């Protein structure tokens, strides 16, 4: 299984992503949105790069390009 969202180079403002919010870590519920800011400065993070979405929510990226037409 390819893990997504662990490399900073793959994530940029304007990208549609699926993140897990801190409060949803136990359930694994994915929240979708558009990246506004990258909050993780490291090139790699094992649990996903932390981002802020345009609506202000913060979480770790689990999925990239969430448009079902791209699959």
C-alpha positions in Angstrom: 0.0 0.0 0.0 1.4 3.4 -1.0 1.3 5.8 1.9 0.4 9.3 1.0 1.0 12.7 2.7 4.3 11.8 4.3 6.5 13.9 2.1 6.4 17.7 2.2 7.5 17.9 -1.5 4.2 16.3 -2.6 2.0 18.9 -0.8 1.5 22.6 -1.7 -1.1 25.3 -1.1 -4.2 24.9 -3.3 -4.0 21.0 -3.3 -7.1 19.1 -2.4 -6.3 16.7 0.4 -7.9 14.4 3.0 -6.6 15.0 6.6 -7.2 13.5 10.0 -8.0 16.1 12.6 -6.5 15.6 16.1 -10.0 14.9 17.5 -10.6 12.3 14.9 -7.3 10.3 15.3 -9.0 7.4 17.2 -11.9 7.0 14.7 -9.8 7.7 11.6 -12.4 10.0 10.1 -11.1 11.9 7.1 -11.8 15.6 6.5 -11.4 17.0 3.0 -10.3 20.4 2.0 -7.8 22.7 0.2 -4.3 23.3 1.7 -3.7 26.8 2.8 -0.4 26.4 4.8 2.1 23.6 5.5 2.8 23.5 9.2 5.4 20.7 9.2 8.9 22.0 8.3 10.5 18.5 8.0 10.8 16.9 4.6 9.2 13.7 5.9 6.8 12.8 8.7 5.7 9.2 9.4 2.2 10.2 10.4 1.6 12.7 7.6 2.6 16.3 7.0 0.5 18.7 9.2 -1.4 21.3 7.2 -4.0 24.1 7.7 -6.9 24.0 5.3 -8.5 27.1 3.8 -11.4 26.8 6.3 -8.8 26.9 9.2 -8.9 23.2 10.3 -5.5 21.6 11.1 -4.6 18.0 10.6 -2.2 15.5 9.1 -2.5 14.6 5.4 -3.6 11.1 4.7 -4.8 11.4 1.1 -3.8 13.5 -1.9 -5.9 14.5 -4.9 -9.2 13.4 -3.5 -11.2 14.0 -6.7 -12.8 10.6 -7.6 -12.4 11.3 -11.3 -8.7 11.0 -11.0 -8.8 7.4 -9.7 
